Amino acid sequence: MGCEGPIATTRRHRRRGAVASCLLLGIVAVAPVVAPAAPWDSACTGALTEVAGAVAGAQTAQRDVQDRYERFEQQVKGYNSCRSFPEVYDVLRDGCERKRSLTESARSEAEKSLSTFGDRVRGMYDAVNGIADRCGNARGAKGH
């Protein structure tokens, strides 16, 4: 991979991270709107608990995405420095192969964490939809 590859990938992933964060905030903002007023039965309470757990999981995954992409960006900088100034940064004298390998590994880890985040956001979305189904059914069963 040339010097352009990691840099272009970093910019693309920064946009993905921003979109993912906005999506997370949008879903979290909608959750309270869909929840019915008390009293709730156990099914509705369970649905709300699931949303809280799903939100916490998505937030944790989002922080992991940020951490891994920061590590990836650091590896990209190190690799680009090695390619630009091998006499200074290519301490192994391997043509920057080790730094390229570390950069690729960091990119792979960042992409995996982004995929996990996507899974958690989908789980959160499903949990939010569960509020309407489970709490709506609970309200209907009580004659509301």
Biotite code that builds the C-alpha atoms (Angstrom):
import biotite.structure as struc

atoms = struc.array([
    struc.Atom([0.000, 0.000, 0.000], chain_id="A", res_id=1, res_name="MET", atom_name="CA", element="C"),
    struc.Atom([1.313, 3.449, -0.866], chain_id="A", res_id=2, res_name="GLY", atom_name="CA", element="C"),
    struc.Atom([1.294, 6.539, 1.291], chain_id="A", res_id=3, res_name="CYS", atom_name="CA", element="C"),
    struc.Atom([-2.096, 7.637, -0.047], chain_id="A", res_id=4, res_name="GLU", atom_name="CA", element="C"),
    struc.Atom([-4.012, 4.521, 1.049], chain_id="A", res_id=5, res_name="GLY", atom_name="CA", element="C"),
    struc.Atom([-3.950, 4.962, 4.835], chain_id="A", res_id=6, res_name="PRO", atom_name="CA", element="C"),
    struc.Atom([-4.600, 8.690, 4.660], chain_id="A", res_id=7, res_name="ILE", atom_name="CA", element="C"),
    struc.Atom([-7.635, 8.295, 2.387], chain_id="A", res_id=8, res_name="ALA", atom_name="CA", element="C"),
    struc.Atom([-8.935, 5.477, 4.587], chain_id="A", res_id=9, res_name="THR", atom_name="CA", element="C"),
    struc.Atom([-8.594, 7.639, 7.696], chain_id="A", res_id=10, res_name="THR", atom_name="CA", element="C"),
    struc.Atom([-10.688, 10.456, 6.218], chain_id="A", res_id=11, res_name="ARG", atom_name="CA", element="C"),
    struc.Atom([-13.384, 8.041, 5.055], chain_id="A", res_id=12, res_name="ARG", atom_name="CA", element="C"),
    struc.Atom([-13.569, 6.428, 8.481], chain_id="A", res_id=13, res_name="HIS", atom_name="CA", element="C"),
    struc.Atom([-13.725, 9.785, 10.237], chain_id="A", res_id=14, res_name="ARG", atom_name="CA", element="C"),
    struc.Atom([-16.872, 10.539, 8.215], chain_id="A", res_id=15, res_name="ARG", atom_name="CA", element="C"),
    struc.Atom([-18.280, 7.106, 9.126], chain_id="A", res_id=16, res_name="ARG", atom_name="CA", element="C"),
    struc.Atom([-17.593, 7.769, 12.801], chain_id="A", res_id=17, res_name="GLY", atom_name="CA", element="C"),
    struc.Atom([-19.353, 11.120, 12.624], chain_id="A", res_id=18, res_name="ALA", atom_name="CA", element="C"),
    struc.Atom([-22.368, 9.560, 10.903], chain_id="A", res_id=19, res_name="VAL", atom_name="CA", element="C"),
    struc.Atom([-22.437, 6.738, 13.460], chain_id="A", res_id=20, res_name="ALA", atom_name="CA", element="C"),
    struc.Atom([-22.327, 9.217, 16.346], chain_id="A", res_id=21, res_name="SER", atom_name="CA", element="C"),
    struc.Atom([-25.199, 11.225, 14.857], chain_id="A", res_id=22, res_name="CYS", atom_name="CA", element="C"),
    struc.Atom([-27.204, 8.042, 14.346], chain_id="A", res_id=23, res_name="LEU", atom_name="CA", element="C"),
    struc.Atom([-26.583, 7.011, 17.963], chain_id="A", res_id=24, res_name="LEU", atom_name="CA", element="C"),
    struc.Atom([-27.697, 10.423, 19.250], chain_id="A", res_id=25, res_name="LEU", atom_name="CA", element="C"),
    struc.Atom([-30.777, 10.375, 17.016], chain_id="A", res_id=26, res_name="GLY", atom_name="CA", element="C"),
    struc.Atom([-31.937, 7.003, 18.268], chain_id="A", res_id=27, res_name="ILE", atom_name="CA", element="C"),
    struc.Atom([-31.269, 7.901, 21.898], chain_id="A", res_id=28, res_name="VAL", atom_name="CA", element="C"),
    struc.Atom([-33.224, 11.144, 21.437], chain_id="A", res_id=29, res_name="ALA", atom_name="CA", element="C"),
    struc.Atom([-36.228, 9.269, 20.019], chain_id="A", res_id=30, res_name="VAL", atom_name="CA", element="C"),
    struc.Atom([-36.376, 6.634, 22.785], chain_id="A", res_id=31, res_name="ALA", atom_name="CA", element="C"),
    struc.Atom([-38.069, 8.813, 25.434], chain_id="A", res_id=32, res_name="PRO", atom_name="CA", element="C"),
    struc.Atom([-40.644, 10.044, 22.907], chain_id="A", res_id=33, res_name="VAL", atom_name="CA", element="C"),
    struc.Atom([-41.922, 6.530, 22.143], chain_id="A", res_id=34, res_name="VAL", atom_name="CA", element="C"),
    struc.Atom([-42.200, 5.393, 25.744], chain_id="A", res_id=35, res_name="ALA", atom_name="CA", element="C"),
    struc.Atom([-45.749, 5.644, 27.105], chain_id="A", res_id=36, res_name="PRO", atom_name="CA", element="C"),
    struc.Atom([-46.665, 7.264, 30.383], chain_id="A", res_id=37, res_name="ALA", atom_name="CA", element="C"),
    struc.Atom([-46.689, 5.197, 33.582], chain_id="A", res_id=38, res_name="ALA", atom_name="CA", element="C"),
    struc.Atom([-47.992, 2.836, 34.855], chain_id="A", res_id=39, res_name="PRO", atom_name="CA", element="C"),
    struc.Atom([-45.931, 0.215, 33.052], chain_id="A", res_id=40, res_name="TRP", atom_name="CA", element="C"),
    struc.Atom([-46.257, -3.499, 33.373], chain_id="A", res_id=41, res_name="ASP", atom_name="CA", element="C"),
    struc.Atom([-43.287, -5.861, 33.527], chain_id="A", res_id=42, res_name="SER", atom_name="CA", element="C"),
    struc.Atom([-43.140, -6.285, 29.727], chain_id="A", res_id=43, res_name="ALA", atom_name="CA", element="C"),
    struc.Atom([-42.868, -2.546, 29.219], chain_id="A", res_id=44, res_name="CYS", atom_name="CA", element="C"),
    struc.Atom([-40.356, -2.155, 32.049], chain_id="A", res_id=45, res_name="THR", atom_name="CA", element="C"),
    struc.Atom([-38.331, -4.980, 30.499], chain_id="A", res_id=46, res_name="GLY", atom_name="CA", element="C"),
    struc.Atom([-38.392, -3.233, 27.121], chain_id="A", res_id=47, res_name="ALA", atom_name="CA", element="C"),
    struc.Atom([-37.157, 0.001, 28.682], chain_id="A", res_id=48, res_name="LEU", atom_name="CA", element="C"),
    struc.Atom([-34.408, -1.885, 30.511], chain_id="A", res_id=49, res_name="THR", atom_name="CA", element="C"),
    struc.Atom([-33.364, -3.482, 27.218], chain_id="A", res_id=50, res_name="GLU", atom_name="CA", element="C"),
    struc.Atom([-33.131, -0.045, 25.600], chain_id="A", res_id=51, res_name="VAL", atom_name="CA", element="C"),
    struc.Atom([-30.966, 1.221, 28.448], chain_id="A", res_id=52, res_name="ALA", atom_name="CA", element="C"),
    struc.Atom([-28.673, -1.795, 28.084], chain_id="A", res_id=53, res_name="GLY", atom_name="CA", element="C"),
    struc.Atom([-28.541, -1.421, 24.303], chain_id="A", res_id=54, res_name="ALA", atom_name="CA", element="C"),
    struc.Atom([-27.710, 2.287, 24.605], chain_id="A", res_id=55, res_name="VAL", atom_name="CA", element="C"),
    struc.Atom([-24.920, 1.547, 27.094], chain_id="A", res_id=56, res_name="ALA", atom_name="CA", element="C"),
    struc.Atom([-23.536, -1.132, 24.766], chain_id="A", res_id=57, res_name="GLY", atom_name="CA", element="C"),
    struc.Atom([-23.636, 1.220, 21.783], chain_id="A", res_id=58, res_name="ALA", atom_name="CA", element="C"),
    struc.Atom([-21.906, 3.969, 23.759], chain_id="A", res_id=59, res_name="GLN", atom_name="CA", element="C"),
    struc.Atom([-19.151, 1.577, 24.813], chain_id="A", res_id=60, res_name="THR", atom_name="CA", element="C"),
    struc.Atom([-18.739, 0.394, 21.215], chain_id="A", res_id=61, res_name="ALA", atom_name="CA", element="C"),
    struc.Atom([-18.645, 3.999, 19.997], chain_id="A", res_id=62, res_name="GLN", atom_name="CA", element="C"),
    struc.Atom([-15.818, 4.834, 22.427], chain_id="A", res_id=63, res_name="ARG", atom_name="CA", element="C"),
    struc.Atom([-13.969, 1.733, 21.220], chain_id="A", res_id=64, res_name="ASP", atom_name="CA", element="C"),
    struc.Atom([-14.320, 2.937, 17.616], chain_id="A", res_id=65, res_name="VAL", atom_name="CA", element="C"),
    struc.Atom([-12.838, 6.299, 18.577], chain_id="A", res_id=66, res_name="GLN", atom_name="CA", element="C"),
    struc.Atom([-9.926, 4.682, 20.448], chain_id="A", res_id=67, res_name="ASP", atom_name="CA", element="C"),
    struc.Atom([-9.099, 2.272, 17.653], chain_id="A", res_id=68, res_name="ARG", atom_name="CA", element="C"),
    struc.Atom([-9.264, 4.938, 14.961], chain_id="A", res_id=69, res_name="TYR", atom_name="CA", element="C"),
    struc.Atom([-6.974, 7.183, 16.982], chain_id="A", res_id=70, res_name="GLU", atom_name="CA", element="C"),
    struc.Atom([-4.498, 4.279, 17.194], chain_id="A", res_id=71, res_name="ARG", atom_name="CA", element="C"),
    struc.Atom([-4.898, 3.722, 13.469], chain_id="A", res_id=72, res_name="PHE", atom_name="CA", element="C"),
    struc.Atom([-4.178, 7.402, 12.754], chain_id="A", res_id=73, res_name="GLU", atom_name="CA", element="C"),
    struc.Atom([-1.032, 7.184, 14.888], chain_id="A", res_id=74, res_name="GLN", atom_name="CA", element="C"),
    struc.Atom([0.120, 4.154, 12.905], chain_id="A", res_id=75, res_name="GLN", atom_name="CA", element="C"),
    struc.Atom([-0.600, 5.974, 9.630], chain_id="A", res_id=76, res_name="VAL", atom_name="CA", element="C"),
    struc.Atom([1.527, 8.915, 10.758], chain_id="A", res_id=77, res_name="LYS", atom_name="CA", element="C"),
    struc.Atom([4.360, 6.578, 11.729], chain_id="A", res_id=78, res_name="GLY", atom_name="CA", element="C"),
    struc.Atom([4.146, 4.735, 8.414], chain_id="A", res_id=79, res_name="TYR", atom_name="CA", element="C"),
    struc.Atom([4.037, 7.947, 6.389], chain_id="A", res_id=80, res_name="ASN", atom_name="CA", element="C"),
    struc.Atom([7.013, 9.327, 8.334], chain_id="A", res_id=81, res_name="SER", atom_name="CA", element="C"),
    struc.Atom([8.911, 6.120, 7.654], chain_id="A", res_id=82, res_name="CYS", atom_name="CA", element="C"),
    struc.Atom([8.139, 6.318, 3.926], chain_id="A", res_id=83, res_name="ARG", atom_name="CA", element="C"),
    struc.Atom([9.112, 10.006, 3.776], chain_id="A", res_id=84, res_name="SER", atom_name="CA", element="C"),
    struc.Atom([12.228, 9.791, 5.946], chain_id="A", res_id=85, res_name="PHE", atom_name="CA", element="C"),
    struc.Atom([13.386, 6.166, 6.006], chain_id="A", res_id=86, res_name="PRO", atom_name="CA", element="C"),
    struc.Atom([16.873, 7.146, 7.147], chain_id="A", res_id=87, res_name="GLU", atom_name="CA", element="C"),
    struc.Atom([15.323, 8.384, 10.406], chain_id="A", res_id=88, res_name="VAL", atom_name="CA", element="C"),
    struc.Atom([12.217, 6.257, 10.963], chain_id="A", res_id=89, res_name="TYR", atom_name="CA", element="C"),
    struc.Atom([13.007, 2.912, 9.308], chain_id="A", res_id=90, res_name="ASP", atom_name="CA", element="C"),
    struc.Atom([15.015, 1.627, 12.264], chain_id="A", res_id=91, res_name="VAL", atom_name="CA", element="C"),
    struc.Atom([14.572, -2.014, 11.201], chain_id="A", res_id=92, res_name="LEU", atom_name="CA", element="C"),
    struc.Atom([15.779, -1.193, 7.669], chain_id="A", res_id=93, res_name="ARG", atom_name="CA", element="C"),
    struc.Atom([13.013, -3.327, 6.211], chain_id="A", res_id=94, res_name="ASP", atom_name="CA", element="C"),
    struc.Atom([11.610, -0.743, 3.800], chain_id="A", res_id=95, res_name="GLY", atom_name="CA", element="C"),
    struc.Atom([8.996, 0.270, 6.413], chain_id="A", res_id=96, res_name="CYS", atom_name="CA", element="C"),
    struc.Atom([7.399, -3.170, 6.096], chain_id="A", res_id=97, res_name="GLU", atom_name="CA", element="C"),
    struc.Atom([6.890, -3.555, 9.863], chain_id="A", res_id=98, res_name="ARG", atom_name="CA", element="C"),
    struc.Atom([5.238, -0.127, 10.117], chain_id="A", res_id=99, res_name="LYS", atom_name="CA", element="C"),
    struc.Atom([3.026, -0.965, 7.120], chain_id="A", res_id=100, res_name="ARG", atom_name="CA", element="C"),
    struc.Atom([2.027, -4.220, 8.770], chain_id="A", res_id=101, res_name="SER", atom_name="CA", element="C"),
    struc.Atom([1.213, -2.462, 12.050], chain_id="A", res_id=102, res_name="LEU", atom_name="CA", element="C"),
    struc.Atom([-0.840, 0.113, 10.134], chain_id="A", res_id=103, res_name="THR", atom_name="CA", element="C"),
    struc.Atom([-2.815, -2.607, 8.354], chain_id="A", res_id=104, res_name="GLU", atom_name="CA", element="C"),
    struc.Atom([-3.452, -4.399, 11.662], chain_id="A", res_id=105, res_name="SER", atom_name="CA", element="C"),
    struc.Atom([-4.648, -1.157, 13.270], chain_id="A", res_id=106, res_name="ALA", atom_name="CA", element="C"),
    struc.Atom([-6.925, -0.505, 10.272], chain_id="A", res_id=107, res_name="ARG", atom_name="CA", element="C"),
    struc.Atom([-8.388, -3.998, 10.533], chain_id="A", res_id=108, res_name="SER", atom_name="CA", element="C"),
    struc.Atom([-9.036, -3.582, 14.270], chain_id="A", res_id=109, res_name="GLU", atom_name="CA", element="C"),
    struc.Atom([-10.694, -0.214, 13.654], chain_id="A", res_id=110, res_name="ALA", atom_name="CA", element="C"),
    struc.Atom([-12.940, -1.676, 10.954], chain_id="A", res_id=111, res_name="GLU", atom_name="CA", element="C"),
    struc.Atom([-13.926, -4.563, 13.238], chain_id="A", res_id=112, res_name="LYS", atom_name="CA", element="C"),
    struc.Atom([-14.819, -2.135, 16.009], chain_id="A", res_id=113, res_name="SER", atom_name="CA", element="C"),
    struc.Atom([-16.880, -0.093, 13.538], chain_id="A", res_id=114, res_name="LEU", atom_name="CA", element="C"),
    struc.Atom([-18.728, -3.259, 12.530], chain_id="A", res_id=115, res_name="SER", atom_name="CA", element="C"),
    struc.Atom([-19.383, -4.080, 16.189], chain_id="A", res_id=116, res_name="THR", atom_name="CA", element="C"),
    struc.Atom([-20.676, -0.556, 16.695], chain_id="A", res_id=117, res_name="PHE", atom_name="CA", element="C"),
    struc.Atom([-23.035, -1.007, 13.743], chain_id="A", res_id=118, res_name="GLY", atom_name="CA", element="C"),
    struc.Atom([-24.327, -4.230, 15.304], chain_id="A", res_id=119, res_name="ASP", atom_name="CA", element="C"),
    struc.Atom([-24.896, -2.453, 18.622], chain_id="A", res_id=120, res_name="ARG", atom_name="CA", element="C"),
    struc.Atom([-26.741, 0.415, 16.928], chain_id="A", res_id=121, res_name="VAL", atom_name="CA", element="C"),
    struc.Atom([-28.993, -2.103, 15.146], chain_id="A", res_id=122, res_name="ARG", atom_name="CA", element="C"),
    struc.Atom([-29.609, -3.784, 18.507], chain_id="A", res_id=123, res_name="GLY", atom_name="CA", element="C"),
    struc.Atom([-30.471, -0.434, 20.027], chain_id="A", res_id=124, res_name="MET", atom_name="CA", element="C"),
    struc.Atom([-32.840, 0.315, 17.147], chain_id="A", res_id=125, res_name="TYR", atom_name="CA", element="C"),
    struc.Atom([-34.535, -3.069, 17.681], chain_id="A", res_id=126, res_name="ASP", atom_name="CA", element="C"),
    struc.Atom([-34.824, -2.361, 21.404], chain_id="A", res_id=127, res_name="ALA", atom_name="CA", element="C"),
    struc.Atom([-36.423, 1.023, 20.717], chain_id="A", res_id=128, res_name="VAL", atom_name="CA", element="C"),
    struc.Atom([-38.899, -0.653, 18.369], chain_id="A", res_id=129, res_name="ASN", atom_name="CA", element="C"),
    struc.Atom([-39.601, -3.145, 21.151], chain_id="A", res_id=130, res_name="GLY", atom_name="CA", element="C"),
    struc.Atom([-40.803, -0.319, 23.367], chain_id="A", res_id=131, res_name="ILE", atom_name="CA", element="C"),
    struc.Atom([-43.617, 0.502, 20.972], chain_id="A", res_id=132, res_name="ALA", atom_name="CA", element="C"),
    struc.Atom([-44.601, -3.149, 20.592], chain_id="A", res_id=133, res_name="ASP", atom_name="CA", element="C"),
    struc.Atom([-44.306, -4.241, 24.206], chain_id="A", res_id=134, res_name="ARG", atom_name="CA", element="C"),
    struc.Atom([-45.475, -1.069, 25.892], chain_id="A", res_id=135, res_name="CYS", atom_name="CA", element="C"),
    struc.Atom([-48.200, -0.455, 23.332], chain_id="A", res_id=136, res_name="GLY", atom_name="CA", element="C"),
    struc.Atom([-49.534, -3.973, 23.870], chain_id="A", res_id=137, res_name="ASN", atom_name="CA", element="C"),
    struc.Atom([-49.367, -3.514, 27.633], chain_id="A", res_id=138, res_name="ALA", atom_name="CA", element="C"),
    struc.Atom([-51.392, -0.305, 27.405], chain_id="A", res_id=139, res_name="ARG", atom_name="CA", element="C"),
    struc.Atom([-53.953, -1.952, 25.119], chain_id="A", res_id=140, res_name="GLY", atom_name="CA", element="C"),
    struc.Atom([-54.360, -4.896, 27.496], chain_id="A", res_id=141, res_name="ALA", atom_name="CA", element="C"),
    struc.Atom([-55.197, -2.524, 30.352], chain_id="A", res_id=142, res_name="LYS", atom_name="CA", element="C"),
    struc.Atom([-57.886, -0.793, 28.324], chain_id="A", res_id=143, res_name="GLY", atom_name="CA", element="C"),
    struc.Atom([-56.013, 2.447, 27.620], chain_id="A", res_id=144, res_name="HIS", atom_name="CA", element="C"),
])
